[in-house]
Amino acid sequence: MTDFSIAKFNNYQEYLHSFTTVEDFRYLPFHKTVTTLTKLGYREHRTFYEEDEFLNVKKQVEQLLNPTVSAQIYYSQYFKGSDPALWALAEREHVNVQQEISTIIFLEISGRSGFSKSGYIDFEASLRNYRFKGPNAVDWRAVFEEQKMLRPQPSDIVFYDWKTRKIFANDNDNYTVVAHPEHGLMFTHKGDHKNIPVTTKKNPFSSNVRRSMIRSPLYGFMILYDHHVRKKT
């Protein structure tokens, strides 16, 4: 989730200083000591950023608060191939950026070790992260140009490494990850609070999503979950 509290700081020193109090300098007279305690997390429970992380988050916040024309580049314009999976993503890019539809991508990629890595990727969030040069950003231009492969990674909303048996679940700006006791894994959209199930079995939430399985020479099988976002009236 984007940390808008960063916007009020002009630079990293101001940000560091916000963790300190007058009492800190009374009992810890050395500025370096105070800063070290801050970085170790002894000051407050809010997230602490190293300088490079702070600069990345600040850039994202500023671009969200002051969007520019360049922020609306559509990377699917670079797709000149014929792969069905990339074609399907290209068709969905504009409506995802406009947040009319929210698409979750399921991929399973085999590694050199023979073990697979699978994950659910929030398409809009991933596009936005690349546009604003965020951490672990997918190079979507290179993906559409077929210069790089789209791969699941631990920062996605759900990631599973079949070799290590490690699973990662990450809430983001768009979704909360839910383990439903009856219907299994699903994602709750934060905009309209609709549950998006991934199971193929009929359930009370099935009408919230359209599930498409696409056979791809590049990706094997890609599954797309399209949710029409209900706008507030």
VEXRO-115348 format. One line per 4 residues: number of its first residue (from 1); their letters; for each residue x, z, y of N, C-alpha, C. Coordinates in Angstrom, 3 decimals. Layout:
NUM) A) X/Z/Y/X/Z/Y/X/Z/Y ~ ...
END
This chain:
1) MTDF) 0.841/0.000/-1.183/0.000/0.000/0.000/0.879/0.000/1.238 ~ 0.535/-0.810/2.224/1.339/-0.917/3.434/1.299/0.386/4.226 ~ 2.473/0.866/4.642/2.586/2.136/5.364/2.573/1.868/6.870 ~ 1.377/1.920/7.476/1.247/1.596/8.896/1.822/2.681/9.809
5) SIAK) 2.130/3.860/9.270/2.707/4.920/10.102/4.084/4.532/10.624 ~ 4.719/3.562/9.966/6.058/3.113/10.373/6.022/2.424/11.747 ~ 4.872/1.873/12.119/4.773/1.069/13.346/5.160/1.833/14.604 ~ 4.990/3.152/14.601/5.236/3.929/15.821/6.720/4.184/16.096
9) FNNY) 7.582/3.851/15.138/9.008/4.095/15.322/9.718/2.827/15.770 ~ 10.521/2.943/16.824/11.255/1.787/17.350/12.465/1.443/16.502 ~ 13.053/2.436/15.836/14.244/2.195/15.036/14.363/3.268/13.957 ~ 15.373/3.131/13.121/15.531/4.031/11.977/15.889/5.449/12.407
13) QEYL) 16.649/5.590/13.494/17.015/6.927/13.963/15.787/7.712/14.407 ~ 14.855/7.028/15.081/13.611/7.692/15.467/12.840/8.141/14.237 ~ 12.824/7.301/13.221/12.136/7.624/11.975/12.756/8.864/11.320 ~ 14.095/8.907/11.219/14.773/10.072/10.650/14.462/11.331/11.445
17) HSFT) 14.475/11.187/12.762/14.260/12.342/13.630/12.864/12.924/13.444 ~ 11.904/12.088/13.021/10.526/12.563/12.873/10.384/13.587/11.751 ~ 11.384/13.676/10.864/11.331/14.634/9.764/11.893/16.003/10.169 ~ 12.511/16.090/11.336/13.186/17.320/11.727/12.353/18.125/12.712
21) TVED) 12.673/19.406/12.817/12.026/20.298/13.775/13.103/21.037/14.551 ~ 12.696/21.729/15.601/13.650/22.516/16.393/14.302/23.585/15.524 ~ 13.505/24.169/14.624/14.039/25.214/13.750/15.153/24.688/12.851 ~ 15.054/23.423/12.467/16.102/22.831/11.630/17.455/22.941/12.306
25) FRYL) 17.506/22.609/13.583/18.784/22.598/14.291/19.224/24.006/14.689 ~ 18.260/24.937/14.674/18.627/26.325/14.961/19.365/26.928/13.767 ~ 18.838/26.642/12.547/19.427/27.231/11.353/20.379/26.287/10.633 ~ 20.275/24.987/10.918/21.175/23.981/10.342/21.759/23.180/11.494
29) PFHK) 22.790/23.708/12.153/23.278/23.113/13.391/23.902/21.735/13.250 ~ 24.225/21.335/12.059/24.894/20.049/11.900/23.877/18.967/11.578 ~ 23.857/17.934/12.427/22.877/16.852/12.284/22.980/16.192/10.916 ~ 24.188/16.041/10.407/24.382/15.388/9.117/23.702/16.181/8.002
33) TVTT) 23.760/17.519/8.082/23.123/18.361/7.071/21.621/18.187/7.086 ~ 21.043/18.167/8.288/19.597/17.975/8.432/19.178/16.631/7.851 ~ 19.949/15.598/8.173/19.638/14.257/7.667/19.731/14.200/6.152 ~ 20.732/14.851/5.578/20.896/14.874/4.126/19.703/15.536/3.453
37) LTKL) 19.247/16.659/3.991/18.076/17.346/3.441/16.840/16.466/3.529 ~ 16.734/15.726/4.615/15.604/14.800/4.777/15.617/13.753/3.679 ~ 16.779/13.140/3.452/16.898/12.086/2.449/16.655/12.597/1.042 ~ 16.947/13.871/0.800/16.741/14.450/-0.526/15.297/14.866/-0.758
41) GYRE) 14.465/14.738/0.276/13.040/15.001/0.114/12.623/16.438/0.331 ~ 13.476/17.246/0.982/13.135/18.648/1.187/12.294/18.890/2.447 ~ 12.093/17.841/3.233/11.421/18.058/4.508/9.912/17.984/4.411 ~ 9.390/16.887/3.886/7.953/16.680/3.817/7.616/15.935/2.540
45) HRTF) 6.298/15.838/2.251/5.865/15.160/1.042/5.647/13.667/1.247 ~ 5.683/13.201/2.497/5.479/11.765/2.713/6.689/10.976/2.220 ~ 6.448/9.700/1.949/7.491/8.834/1.406/8.672/8.727/2.368 ~ 9.883/8.850/1.799/11.075/8.666/2.622/11.700/7.316/2.308
49) YEED) 12.066/6.550/3.362/12.659/5.227/3.188/14.128/5.239/3.587 ~ 14.951/4.598/2.762/16.311/4.305/3.188/16.235/3.244/4.284 ~ 17.352/3.011/4.972/17.291/2.150/6.155/16.815/0.738/5.851 ~ 17.306/0.129/4.750/16.885/-1.236/4.432/15.408/-1.285/4.058
53) EFLN) 14.915/-0.245/3.367/13.497/-0.177/3.029/12.647/-0.015/4.282 ~ 13.119/0.847/5.190/12.417/1.062/6.458/12.270/-0.247/7.238 ~ 13.347/-1.018/7.311/13.317/-2.273/8.069/12.370/-3.277/7.430 ~ 12.338/-3.331/6.099/11.427/-4.249/5.407/9.971/-3.870/5.639
57) VKKQ) 9.672/-2.559/5.513/8.296/-2.102/5.711/7.870/-2.316/7.160 ~ 8.771/-2.024/8.100/8.447/-2.199/9.518/8.150/-3.665/9.828 ~ 8.925/-4.565/9.222/8.696/-5.996/9.432/7.335/-6.417/8.900 ~ 6.982/-5.920/7.710/5.678/-6.243/7.128/4.545/-5.751/8.026
61) VEQL) 4.666/-4.502/8.496/3.615/-3.919/9.338/3.459/-4.699/10.629 ~ 4.577/-5.047/11.266/4.515/-5.784/12.526/3.874/-7.148/12.347 ~ 4.165/-7.798/11.207/3.577/-9.113/10.959/2.092/-9.023/10.644 ~ 1.688/-7.911/10.002/0.266/-7.718/9.729/-0.503/-7.404/11.006
65) LNPT) 0.122/-6.617/11.901/-0.536/-6.251/13.145/-0.499/-7.377/14.168 ~ 0.530/-8.229/14.072/0.677/-9.338/15.005/0.932/-10.621/14.218 ~ -0.082/-11.104/13.504/0.117/-12.292/12.659/0.510/-13.510/13.464 ~ 1.368/-14.340/12.873/1.803/-15.563/13.523/1.318/-16.757/12.721
69) VSAQ) 1.423/-17.905/13.305/1.001/-19.124/12.623/1.793/-19.327/11.348 ~ 3.078/-18.993/11.386/3.931/-19.196/10.222/3.511/-18.335/9.046 ~ 2.759/-17.226/9.326/2.307/-16.352/8.262/1.242/-17.018/7.404 ~ 0.715/-18.160/7.824/-0.339/-18.840/7.078/0.175/-20.068/6.326
73) IYYS) 1.439/-20.096/6.007/1.982/-21.187/5.197/1.387/-21.106/3.792 ~ 0.985/-22.263/3.263/0.462/-22.313/1.901/1.519/-22.965/1.003 ~ 2.030/-22.187/0.064/3.146/-22.640/-0.759/2.724/-23.685/-1.778 ~ 1.430/-23.769/-2.065/0.954/-24.763/-3.021/1.142/-26.190/-2.509
77) QYFK) 1.416/-26.343/-1.206/1.669/-27.684/-0.679/2.933/-28.294/-1.293 ~ 3.782/-27.441/-1.863/5.022/-27.924/-2.465/4.837/-28.305/-3.936 ~ 3.623/-28.109/-4.455/3.375/-28.461/-5.853/3.138/-29.965/-5.971 ~ 4.011/-30.636/-6.689/3.907/-32.081/-6.890/3.831/-32.441/-8.376
81) GSDP) 3.769/-31.412/-9.219/3.785/-31.658/-10.655/2.389/-31.793/-11.240 ~ 2.302/-31.547/-12.537/1.022/-31.714/-13.231/0.697/-30.544/-14.145 ~ 1.485/-29.466/-14.100/1.229/-28.340/-14.990/-0.141/-27.736/-14.688 ~ -1.010/-27.586/-15.686/-2.375/-27.092/-15.452/-2.440/-25.691/-14.853
85) ALWA) -1.520/-24.807/-15.263/-1.532/-23.437/-14.753/-1.180/-23.415/-13.264 ~ -0.141/-24.141/-12.886/0.238/-24.193/-11.469/-0.830/-24.917/-10.652 ~ -1.453/-25.908/-11.262/-2.540/-26.612/-10.574/-3.692/-25.649/-10.280 ~ -4.030/-24.818/-11.248/-5.104/-23.842/-11.065/-4.761/-22.828/-9.975
89) LAER) -3.502/-22.395/-9.930/-3.085/-21.461/-8.883/-3.103/-22.134/-7.510 ~ -2.676/-23.397/-7.473/-2.699/-24.139/-6.201/-4.117/-24.242/-5.666 ~ -5.080/-24.472/-6.545/-6.480/-24.558/-6.130/-6.993/-23.238/-5.565 ~ -6.422/-22.136/-6.029/-6.916/-20.817/-5.645/-6.161/-20.186/-4.488
93) EHVN) -5.049/-20.768/-4.061/-4.225/-20.088/-3.055/-4.986/-19.847/-1.758 ~ -5.625/-20.858/-1.206/-6.283/-20.727/0.096/-7.356/-19.643/0.062 ~ -8.220/-19.655/-0.951/-9.312/-18.672/-0.992/-8.795/-17.262/-1.255 ~ -7.630/-17.147/-1.904/-7.031/-15.822/-2.077/-6.447/-15.311/-0.764
97) VQQE) -5.731/-16.178/-0.050/-5.164/-15.783/1.237/-6.269/-15.379/2.207 ~ -7.389/-16.099/2.172/-8.527/-15.772/3.033/-9.335/-14.596/2.490 ~ -8.961/-14.109/1.313/-9.604/-12.977/0.648/-11.085/-13.217/0.383 ~ -11.404/-14.457/0.086/-12.753/-14.792/-0.367/-12.847/-14.568/-1.876
101) ISTI) -11.790/-14.916/-2.573/-11.669/-14.674/-4.008/-10.374/-13.905/-4.247 ~ -10.439/-12.984/-5.176/-9.242/-12.251/-5.580/-8.932/-12.624/-7.026 ~ -7.765/-13.201/-7.237/-7.373/-13.671/-8.570/-6.284/-12.780/-9.155 ~ -6.504/-12.330/-10.379/-5.487/-11.603/-11.135/-4.962/-12.548/-12.214
105) IFLE) -3.649/-12.661/-12.301/-2.982/-13.552/-13.252/-2.451/-12.727/-14.414 ~ -2.807/-13.121/-15.642/-2.182/-12.495/-16.811/-1.186/-13.465/-17.413 ~ 0.033/-12.975/-17.644/1.102/-13.775/-18.249/1.806/-12.968/-19.326 ~ 2.251/-13.659/-20.364/3.136/-13.060/-21.356/4.295/-14.019/-21.571
109) ISGR) 5.492/-13.538/-21.259/6.697/-14.369/-21.311/7.657/-13.810/-22.352 ~ 8.149/-14.658/-23.241/9.111/-14.228/-24.252/10.520/-14.232/-23.666 ~ 11.274/-13.175/-23.952/12.647/-13.080/-23.477/13.634/-13.593/-24.500 ~ 14.910/-13.609/-24.138/15.952/-14.098/-25.045/16.084/-13.217/-26.279
113) SGFS) 15.716/-11.946/-26.122/15.819/-11.005/-27.245/14.731/-11.231/-28.283 ~ 13.755/-12.066/-27.931/12.640/-12.294/-28.838/11.437/-11.436/-28.530 ~ 11.625/-10.444/-27.674/10.526/-9.576/-27.272/9.860/-10.133/-26.017 ~ 8.595/-9.850/-25.886/7.834/-10.370/-24.747/7.701/-9.327/-23.641
117) KSGY) 7.425/-9.839/-22.447/7.033/-9.005/-21.318/5.731/-9.580/-20.778 ~ 4.766/-8.725/-20.605/3.472/-9.202/-20.139/3.032/-8.404/-18.917 ~ 2.122/-8.979/-18.161/1.686/-8.271/-16.976/0.498/-8.921/-16.303 ~ -0.144/-8.133/-15.476/-1.243/-8.594/-14.628/-0.726/-8.627/-13.194
121) IDFE) -0.801/-9.800/-12.572/-0.237/-10.032/-11.239/-1.372/-10.247/-10.242 ~ -1.382/-9.482/-9.175/-2.351/-9.684/-8.092/-1.853/-10.867/-7.256 ~ -2.520/-12.009/-7.380/-2.056/-13.244/-6.746/-1.949/-13.107/-5.234 ~ -2.985/-12.608/-4.576/-2.961/-12.497/-3.117/-1.863/-11.556/-2.656
125) ASLR) -1.744/-10.405/-3.311/-0.724/-9.431/-2.910/0.677/-9.994/-3.112 ~ 0.864/-10.761/-4.196/2.171/-11.355/-4.468/2.523/-12.423/-3.435 ~ 1.555/-13.253/-3.074/1.769/-14.257/-2.019/2.125/-13.583/-0.696 ~ 1.399/-12.531/-0.365/1.625/-11.824/0.901/2.990/-11.148/0.912
129) NYRF) 3.372/-10.584/-0.224/4.667/-9.925/-0.314/5.807/-10.915/-0.081 ~ 5.657/-12.135/-0.620/6.685/-13.152/-0.392/6.676/-13.624/1.055 ~ 5.484/-13.790/1.617/5.377/-14.260/3.003/6.082/-13.312/3.949 ~ 5.991/-12.018/3.665/6.594/-11.018/4.539/7.930/-10.509/4.019
133) KGPN) 8.483/-11.198/3.000/9.819/-10.898/2.466/9.933/-9.447/2.007 ~ 8.941/-9.008/1.269/8.924/-7.643/0.763/9.797/-7.463/-0.465 ~ 9.887/-6.236/-0.973/10.726/-5.962/-2.157/10.167/-6.636/-3.401 ~ 11.053/-7.112/-4.256/10.697/-7.772/-5.522/9.771/-8.974/-5.318
137) AVDW) 9.927/-9.643/-4.194/9.031/-10.762/-3.867/9.255/-11.950/-4.803 ~ 8.146/-12.558/-5.221/8.193/-13.794/-6.009/8.392/-14.963/-5.047 ~ 9.325/-15.837/-5.339/9.552/-17.018/-4.513/8.500/-18.068/-4.874 ~ 7.347/-17.992/-4.195/6.232/-18.853/-4.567/6.490/-20.325/-4.271
141) RAVF) 7.273/-20.616/-3.266/7.610/-22.017/-3.031/8.371/-22.579/-4.238 ~ 9.357/-21.828/-4.698/10.145/-22.275/-5.855/9.290/-22.336/-7.119 ~ 8.319/-21.432/-7.255/7.421/-21.459/-8.419/6.603/-22.748/-8.413 ~ 6.025/-23.083/-7.253/5.215/-24.300/-7.172/6.075/-25.561/-7.278
145) EEQK) 7.317/-25.467/-6.872/8.224/-26.602/-7.021/8.777/-26.710/-8.449 ~ 8.421/-25.736/-9.291/8.898/-25.661/-10.676/10.410/-25.459/-10.746 ~ 10.962/-24.839/-9.717/12.381/-24.492/-9.711/12.605/-23.102/-10.314 ~ 11.560/-22.257/-10.255/11.619/-20.920/-10.836/10.331/-20.670/-11.599
149) MLRP) 10.438/-19.821/-12.607/9.274/-19.444/-13.396/8.647/-18.170/-12.847 ~ 7.344/-18.142/-12.815/6.636/-16.911/-12.493/6.758/-15.974/-13.690 ~ 7.188/-14.745/-13.443/7.383/-13.781/-14.529/6.782/-12.430/-14.150 ~ 6.189/-11.737/-15.115/5.712/-10.377/-14.844/6.900/-9.475/-14.548
153) QPSD) 6.677/-8.461/-13.711/7.731/-7.507/-13.408/7.129/-6.107/-13.217 ~ 7.938/-5.062/-13.324/7.414/-3.690/-13.275/6.648/-3.345/-11.998 ~ 6.838/-4.086/-10.925/6.132/-3.800/-9.675/4.726/-4.397/-9.637 ~ 4.352/-5.191/-10.655/3.004/-5.757/-10.699/1.977/-4.667/-10.990
157) IVFY) 0.687/-5.010/-10.863/-0.322/-3.956/-11.027/-0.325/-3.380/-12.445 ~ -0.006/-4.210/-13.439/0.262/-3.696/-14.785/1.390/-4.528/-15.389 ~ 2.340/-3.860/-16.015/3.480/-4.519/-16.663/3.760/-3.810/-17.974 ~ 4.025/-4.598/-19.032/4.346/-4.000/-20.330/5.551/-4.709/-20.934
161) DWKT) 6.558/-3.906/-21.290/7.757/-4.405/-21.951/7.635/-4.106/-23.439 ~ 7.484/-5.163/-24.246/7.249/-4.987/-25.672/8.486/-4.487/-26.404 ~ 9.665/-4.628/-25.812/10.884/-4.142/-26.458/11.029/-2.636/-26.298 ~ 10.868/-2.164/-25.073/11.050/-0.740/-24.796/9.759/0.058/-24.937
165) RKIF) 8.626/-0.668/-25.050/7.298/-0.049/-25.135/6.945/0.710/-23.855 ~ 7.545/0.307/-22.764/7.240/0.951/-21.484/6.143/0.190/-20.761 ~ 5.214/0.945/-20.189/4.133/0.345/-19.432/4.145/0.894/-18.005 ~ 3.910/0.018/-17.049/3.860/0.409/-15.642/2.482/0.026/-15.105
169) ANDN) 1.843/0.929/-14.393/0.560/0.656/-13.745/0.694/1.058/-12.284 ~ 0.431/0.118/-11.390/0.661/0.346/-9.962/-0.568/-0.025/-9.140 ~ -1.177/0.965/-8.506/-2.229/0.656/-7.543/-1.595/-0.052/-6.346 ~ -2.343/-0.945/-5.704/-1.827/-1.605/-4.499/-2.910/-1.697/-3.440
173) DNYT) -2.710/-2.546/-2.436/-3.681/-2.655/-1.349/-5.045/-3.124/-1.837 ~ -5.068/-3.920/-2.887/-6.311/-4.536/-3.352/-6.974/-3.806/-4.510 ~ -6.172/-3.194/-5.378/-6.736/-2.685/-6.631/-6.266/-1.276/-6.994 ~ -7.169/-0.572/-7.680/-6.826/0.650/-8.389/-6.899/0.337/-9.880
177) VVAH) -5.873/0.724/-10.628/-5.845/0.483/-12.068/-6.645/1.586/-12.768 ~ -7.553/1.175/-13.650/-8.450/2.122/-14.314/-8.361/1.946/-15.828 ~ -8.251/3.056/-16.536/-8.333/3.039/-18.005/-9.712/3.577/-18.371 ~ -10.659/2.681/-18.553/-12.034/3.083/-18.828/-12.140/3.577/-20.273
181) PEHG) -12.780/4.722/-20.506/-12.835/5.277/-21.865/-13.573/4.395/-22.865 ~ -14.472/3.537/-22.393/-15.251/2.687/-23.301/-14.842/1.224/-23.229 ~ -14.540/0.731/-22.019/-14.309/-0.704/-21.835/-12.839/-1.055/-21.603 ~ -11.954/-0.084/-21.732/-10.527/-0.356/-21.665/-10.016/-0.603/-20.248
185) LMFT) -8.934/-1.377/-20.167/-8.281/-1.638/-18.890/-9.190/-2.422/-17.961 ~ -9.251/-1.970/-16.710/-9.948/-2.728/-15.678/-9.340/-2.378/-14.328 ~ -9.691/-3.174/-13.340/-9.167/-2.990/-11.990/-10.344/-2.834/-11.031 ~ -10.302/-1.807/-10.204/-11.347/-1.597/-9.204/-10.890/-2.176/-7.883
189) HKGD) -11.636/-3.153/-7.367/-11.273/-3.781/-6.100/-11.580/-2.819/-4.955 ~ -10.602/-2.558/-4.123/-10.758/-1.572/-3.054/-11.645/-2.068/-1.917 ~ -11.808/-3.400/-1.818/-12.638/-3.939/-0.744/-14.118/-3.769/-0.985 ~ -14.581/-4.065/-2.205/-16.022/-3.970/-2.487/-16.341/-3.011/-3.638
193) HKNI) -15.296/-2.342/-4.162/-15.450/-1.290/-5.183/-16.043/-1.806/-6.494 ~ -15.878/-3.098/-6.766/-16.348/-3.667/-8.020/-15.272/-3.523/-9.097 ~ -15.703/-3.244/-10.320/-14.781/-3.136/-11.444/-14.557/-4.506/-12.070 ~ -13.288/-4.828/-12.307/-12.908/-6.113/-12.893/-12.348/-5.854/-14.279
197) PVTT) -13.130/-6.085/-15.342/-12.637/-5.855/-16.703/-11.786/-7.027/-17.180 ~ -10.886/-6.755/-18.122/-10.075/-7.835/-18.690/-10.481/-8.149/-20.123 ~ -11.315/-7.332/-20.708/-11.777/-7.570/-22.072/-12.693/-8.791/-22.127 ~ -12.713/-9.448/-23.282/-13.623/-10.580/-23.460/-14.987/-10.121/-23.961
201) KKNP) -15.098/-8.854/-24.334/-16.368/-8.327/-24.819/-17.353/-8.145/-23.667 ~ -18.614/-8.414/-23.946/-19.655/-8.242/-22.946/-19.741/-6.773/-22.542 ~ -19.826/-6.510/-21.248/-19.912/-5.138/-20.761/-20.639/-5.135/-19.416 ~ -20.992/-3.968/-18.884/-21.776/-3.902/-17.645/-21.093/-4.517/-16.422
205) FSSN) -19.788/-4.786/-16.516/-19.043/-5.295/-15.363/-18.677/-6.771/-15.505 ~ -19.125/-7.405/-16.563/-18.730/-8.781/-16.859/-19.072/-9.754/-15.736 ~ -20.171/-9.515/-15.036/-20.600/-10.437/-13.980/-19.705/-10.377/-12.746 ~ -18.801/-9.417/-12.691/-17.915/-9.275/-11.526/-16.716/-10.217/-11.564
209) VRRS) -16.541/-10.925/-12.683/-15.324/-11.717/-12.828/-15.597/-12.986/-13.628 ~ -14.847/-14.037/-13.312/-14.844/-15.252/-14.116/-13.467/-15.371/-14.757 ~ -13.455/-15.428/-16.084/-12.200/-15.442/-16.833/-11.913/-16.862/-17.292 ~ -10.695/-17.360/-16.975/-10.303/-18.716/-17.367/-8.981/-18.658/-18.111
213) MIRS) -8.950/-19.208/-19.324/-7.694/-19.309/-20.072/-7.184/-20.738/-19.965 ~ -5.932/-20.884/-19.530/-5.366/-22.200/-19.269/-4.134/-22.404/-20.139 ~ -4.117/-23.523/-20.855/-2.944/-23.860/-21.660/-1.963/-24.627/-20.791 ~ -0.709/-24.196/-20.819/0.296/-24.745/-19.917/1.575/-25.071/-20.675
217) PLYG) 2.145/-26.265/-20.481/3.444/-26.586/-21.080/4.548/-25.643/-20.607 ~ 4.426/-25.136/-19.376/5.450/-24.250/-18.824/5.269/-22.804/-19.238 ~ 4.008/-22.347/-19.266/3.742/-20.920/-19.426/3.038/-20.558/-20.734 ~ 2.809/-21.526/-21.577/2.069/-21.222/-22.796/0.593/-21.075/-22.459
221) FMIL) 0.150/-19.831/-22.375/-1.213/-19.555/-21.933/-1.172/-18.668/-20.705 ~ -1.980/-18.997/-19.720/-2.154/-18.175/-18.539/-3.649/-17.869/-18.434 ~ -3.973/-16.590/-18.187/-5.372/-16.200/-18.008/-5.578/-15.803/-16.549 ~ -6.614/-16.363/-15.931/-6.936/-16.055/-14.543/-8.271/-15.326/-14.482
225) YDHH) -8.280/-14.230/-13.745/-9.496/-13.458/-13.527/-9.878/-13.610/-12.051 ~ -10.964/-14.330/-11.783/-11.400/-14.595/-10.410/-12.567/-13.695/-10.038 ~ -12.376/-12.945/-8.973/-13.431/-12.055/-8.480/-13.850/-12.501/-7.081 ~ -15.113/-12.851/-6.904/-15.631/-13.179/-5.581/-15.812/-11.869/-4.796
229) VRKK) -15.045/-11.720/-3.723/-15.052/-10.468/-2.967/-16.320/-10.408/-2.120 ~ -17.073/-9.339/-2.319/-18.295/-9.151/-1.547/-17.916/-8.550/-0.191 ~ -18.236/-9.273/0.857/-17.904/-8.815/2.197/-18.932/-7.810/2.686 ~ -18.457/-6.868/3.484/-19.370/-5.874/4.067/-20.268/-6.552/5.095
233) T) -21.525/-6.146/5.135/-22.468/-6.710/6.111/-22.878/-5.662/7.112
END
